[in-house]
């Protein structure tokens, strides 16, 4: 696997999200679409992209997804944020 920029930051984001939502990284990488996993996956994908200098494809591949999934996750996250305002 290619070494990613800010890899320790990515690991930290994933760890915090997993602890907060009580899930494992393996569960986030799974193909499950359960809400219990979809929400933390969306947050982790969005934060990993927003707070590192990696491409969408590189971040998405960490979670066994493609870049389109990351784009959808970011739009979903931004939509939820707007609902909170």
N, C-alpha and C positions, 0 to 999 in steps of 0.2 A: 504494500500500500504506500502510495506517495505521501511523504511527510507534508502536513498542512501547515500553513501559517497560523500562528497563535494556537497551536494544538492544545497547550495547557489551558488556555481560556475556554476552548470548546469543551474539554473534559470537565472543567469547573461548571460551565453552564448546564451540561448534561447531568452532572451529579446533583446540582441544586434542584433542577426540575424533577428528577427522579425522586429525591428525598421529599420534596414538597407534595408530590402527587402519589407517593407510595407505589411506584412502579420501578421496574428494572430497565436497564438499557436494552437488554434483549427483547423486552416487551415493546419498547419504542421502535425497535428495528423490525418487529413482526409485521405481518400483513393485516393484522386485526384492525377493524374500523370501529371498535367499541369506543364509546365516548370517554370511558375511563382511560383510554390510551390516546385517542385522537387529540384531545385538548392538550395534554402535556407534550405530545409530539409536535403539534402546531407551534406551541410556545418555544420549544427547544430549537426547532428548525429556524424560526424567525429570529430568535436571539443569536443563534450561532452565525447566521448570515449578517445580522445588523452589527454585531460587535467584533467581527473579525474581517480580515481582508481576503477572504476566499471567494471563489466563484460559486454561483448557485449550484452548478453541477457537482462541485467538490463537497459542499455541505450536504446536498441531498444524498449523495452516495454514502455518507456516513450512516444514514438512516435507511439504507437500501431503497431509496426513492429516486425519481428523476427530477430534473430542474423544474418541470411543470408543477409537480407537487409542492415544491418550495414556493413557487409563485402563488399558487392557490392558498397555501398556508399563510403567507404574508398578507394577502388580501382579506382573508378571513379574520386574522388577528387585528388588522387595522379597522375592519368593520365592527368588531366587538368593542374595540377601544372607543370608537365614535359613539356607540350605543351607551357607553358609560358616562359620557359627558352630559 
